[in-house]
């Protein structure tokens, strides 16, 4: 993985984490935490979405959408665990 791919993953993770924090109010983790949630959300989306038959595309906007979906799922699960 080259430096460009790492920078793109960080940017996509930052945007996806911020969007997920806006969608799921009250469960955000601040800027750095949301970046991490966005990156982890990208891995979750890459694993989950093909298994349920969803394919959005392959460009940067699709990566942000996929990562945001994964991050929202992750924040929702974290919110359920916090409440329990």
Secondary structure, 3 states (H helix, E strand, C coil): CCHHHHHHHHHHHHHHHHHHHHHCCCCCCHHHHHHHHHHHHHHHHHHHHHHCCCCCCCCHHHHHHHHHHHHHHHHHHHHHHHHC
